[in-house]
Amino acid sequence: MGFGCNSCGVTGCRIIDSPRERLIAILTNNFVPCNGRFPFLITVATIFIAGTMGGIRASLISTLVVMFVIVLGIIMTLVISKILSKTILKGMPSSFVLELPPYRKPQFLKVLVRSIFDRTIFILGRAIAVAAPAGLVIWLFANIGIQGESLLTIIANFLEPLANLMGLDGYILTAFILGIPANEIVLPIILMCYIQGTSLVNMEDTFAIGEILRQNGWTILTAINVMLFTVFHFPCATTLLTIKKETGSLKWTVISFLIPTVCGIVVCILTTLVYNIFLL
């Protein structure tokens, strides 16, 4: 379910009987990229992987790259689950028994009503509650300046040293942080920062997006690390709120934020080191 929406994936963990294993599934759900992250992954792969070659081979290679990043996220899910089950969530594994229930005629109206009210409206309500104030914050950061520099630029300059270690730049890291309300707005924030705009930029032209990114120093290493960090970074705000409600604990919500973020930072730093040692 996390491939569609990590928040729904967290809610779907209710079917797991064991509280320990349910918590492990909740904490590792974010390693699966949701629909909000797929367009960014595909755009970056199209520009920097497929853009360096032509024909069917380009599409095939970029598809394989996106699939590799997704598989890497699934592998990380298994690795982190194993680590959690051996450390802070150590315990006896539960058995899994699948019992087929008696067949009954589907009650379409009941299923539809429960799906709309128990899932869709529940998640959308939280998304709206987060997106509205977040949009205001992003606008303020882009339009309020100190000594001729916007707050976005000031934050980006502060994050620049860490971003450089990760093979990124300060604006990219700032965009991920401000994109916590929804993964879909990370790329528009990056473009807004690069063109010094005062509102989110929504471009459909992949070529134009690529030109802006290259003019601002993006290389193949930048693209690789952006794709990795897109998969390995903190959950969106809606997912965090859902984790808080499902676990009833601020501690586990913070841990669910830190686990993928630390993994993303470490993976990007290692990738940058390997690239600089062997490929430069």
PyMOL commands that set and color helices and strands:
alter all, ss='L'
color gray80, all
select helices_A, chain A and resi 6-15+19-31+38-48+50-52+55-86+108-143+151-165+170-178+183-194+206-215+220-231+237-247+250-278
alter helices_A, ss='H'
color red, helices_A
select strands_A, chain A and resi 145-146+149-150
alter strands_A, ss='S'
color yellow, strands_A
deselect
rebuild
show_as cartoon
